[in-house]
Amino acid sequence: MSYRLGQGHWFTAVREARSNDSVLYCLAHAGGNAEDYLRWQPGLSDDLLMKAVTLPGTGRRYGEAYPTDINLLTENIAAAIEREADKTFYLFGHSMGAILAWEVAKKLRIPPAGLLLSASLSPTEIPSPRIIRMAEMDNETFIQEMAYFNGIDESLMHNPFLNDIVAEKLKRDFQLIARYRYQHSAPVSAPVMVIVGEDDAHVPVGSLMKWQSHTQYFLGTKQVPGNHFYFNDHPESVINAVKEMVHESRKRIDDNSIYI
């Protein structure tokens, strides 16, 4: 798969933007790379272009300093989007990426047309006690605890050398989210849909409705088969949710429900 780089290497896509495109900016989970989400591009409509958001210190930007403050990080992401946002755009975030997406939406001067937030507790519940504990664990204990999220290959759990490499990479994301503190603000004006795997041990289905108070236009919740990383086995679940979020968001705009 070939890639096209965008603003300061913040963004990566699998093709050049076209004049009639809308854009879906994607933010990854802790330890993840949003470029992995670009594999969903063929399942989306031809006029919706996915762009992976690459954080400093990760992926193609590995040599840069990793962020330590979510507020500053999301300000910088919002500024990068605004420098190129001449199209209708949406945000998708999974787990840690969902909190980043919501914080970015708050900081944008021109709001996104919609948000799809995946596998995340609401901002007032972040960081959870488990996240705080894991951010302080030694590497071996941390790797064992990661099994709770179904987020690590079992073979790595028995390799001490790889344990340290993987744990250090993952733990800095957990430490970043553990320092997050919700700052009260008005609900975002963009429509929000939330999605979770039915077997997600970290995000109870019942907690999803708490997102409703953080947006003026709640598009509802979706429960899909799978665990915290439901899309690994069921990529159609997230593809269909993106399509539904875009469709419902566009309906609200067409009905003059927002941006009046």
Secondary structure by P-SEA (a helix, b strand, c coil): ccccccccccbbbcccccccbbbbbbbbcccccccccccccccccccbbbbbbbcccccccccccccccaaaaaaaaaaaaaacccccbbbbbccaaaaaaaaaaaaccccccbbbbcccccccccccaaaaaaaaccaaaaaaaccccccccccccccaaaaaaaaaaaaaaaaaaaacccccccccccbbbbbbbccccccccccccccccccccccbbbbbccccccccccaaaaaaaaaaaaaaaaaaaaaccccc
